[in-house]
Amino acid sequence: MTKVSLAQHDSPSKCNGGSSPSPGSDVNTCPESRTIGPRVELVTVKALLRSSALRCLEGMNYRFCPAPDCDVVYFDNAIGSRFLKADLLVRVGQKESKDPILLCYCFEFTVADLCSDLIARGETDIPERITQEIQAGHCACEVKNPEGSCCLGNVQDAVKRIRADIDAARTST
């Protein structure tokens, strides 16, 4: 098998992730943010990488970096491989600060959707709607969500944060 040369590759990460593993480095920790990352199935990584980045896929044990201010999305420290936000086909909601910020990749619910419901009605049925779709077998989190897992926990956390922000804004006026 012939290796793709860097000159033929246009991924922001470049082949081999731009770094080599350091002796004794923790395989669970993002090489940039030093945040512990949960394991992500290879099918998730493959499904979400741009074709140019997919050509450089060498690792087998990728982890997701959840740090919002870190450009690294996936890393495999055992071989020094990493993929950045620009290497993905989708925006990574946890790493974005401008709309649209996706929370649910299967049914395309955003932070703005939650805010709109909570401001207008004081409540939201979005978590329940997602739960119904999950129960109906309509979700595909393992290939659509960059974390490779169900978004419902992130959605519920976002509801709490938005409610707290709304309450703080009301008490400060």
N, C-alpha and C positions, 0 to 999 in steps of 0.2 A: 504494500500500500504506500502510495506516494504522499508525503506531507504537503499541504497547501502552503505556499510561501506567503510571507507577510505582504509582499507586493500585490498579490492577487486577492487579498482579504481586506474588506473595508469595515470590519467591526471596530467600534470604539475601544473594545478591550484588547484587541489584537490576539493572535493565537498564543496559547500558554498563559493567558491571564496577566502577563506583564510582570510576574514575580515568581520566584521559586520558593518552595516551602523551606522554612527555617527549622533547623534541628530543634526538637522539643516543642514546636509550636502546637498549640491546642487546636485540634481539628474542628472543634465546635465553635471557635471564636472567629468572627470576621477579621480579616487581616487589616482592614482600615479602621473600623469603629471600635474594635475589640469587644463587640457585643456578641453574646452567645446566640447562635442561630439554630433554629429547629431544622431537622432533616427534612428534605424535600425529595419526593420520588423523581426519578429520572424522567418519567413520562411528562411530568409538569414542566421541567426545564426544557425538554425537547419541544413541547407544544408551544411554549411562549417565546423562544428565541427567534430572532430574525435569521433568515437563511445564512447570512454572512457569519453570524456568531455560531450558528449550529454546525457549520463546517469546522469549527475549532473545538467542538465538544470533545473533551478527552477524559474528564472525570467520571466517576460512577457514584460518588457519595456527596452530592451537593447539599448545601445548607442555605437557608434563606436569612439574609441580614435584615432584621426588623428596624434598625436604627433609622429614624426619619431623615436625618441629615447626612446619611452615608450614601454615596453613589453606587456602591456595590449591592447587587440584588442576590446573586448566587455565588457561592464559593466552595471549592474543594481544596482545602489546605494540604491534603496529602500529596497532591501533584502541583500545587501552586496555580490552580485555575480559578478565574473569577469572571463574572459577567456583570456589566454595569446597566443602569437604567436604560441607556440608549441602545443596548443590545436586545431589548425586549420588544415584542409586538404591541404590548399594552402598557399603559401607565400604571405604575405601582402606587396605589392609593395611599399607603402608609408613608410614602416618600414624596408626596406631592403637597403643595401649599396653595395651588391655584385651581379653580374649578375647570372642568369637572373632576371631582375626587371620588373615584369609585370605591364603594365599600363592598357591594355584592356584584361580582363579575358575571354570575349566571343570569341574573335578572336586572342588571344594570341600575341598581339603586345607588345614589350618590349622597354625599354629605349634604348637598343642597336640597335634595328631596326630604331628608330628615328635618333639616332646618325649616323648610317651608311648612311641613306638617306641624312641627312643634310650636312655631310662632303663630300660625293661623288657628290651630285647634287646641294647642296645649298637650297634644298627644300624637302618637303615630302608630299606625297599624303595620308598618313595613316589616318589623321583626316577625309578626304573625303571618304576614303574606309569604315571607321567605320560608318560614316553618312549614306552611301548607305545601309549598312547591317542593320542599325537601321530602316531605311525607309522600307526595305524589310521585317521587322518583325523577323529578325534572332537573335536578341540579347536576352540575358537572364540575364541581369545585376542584377536583384533582387535576384537571387540565386547564381550567379557566382562571382560577385564583392563583396569583404568583406564589402564595404561601403553600399551595397544594392541599389546602384543608378548608373546611367549612368557614364561611365568613360570619356566621351568626354571632359569635363572640365579639368580633370587631364591630359589628353593627350595634349590638347592645352597649358596648363601651362608648361608642360614638353618641348614642342617645343620651347616656349619662353625662358626657362632656358637654354636649349642646345644651341640655337642661341646666347644667351648672352655669354655663355662659349666659344663658337667658336670665336666670335668677340673679346672677351678679350684675347684669346690665340693668335690671329692674331696680335693684337695691341701691345702685349708684346714682339713679336719677331722682 
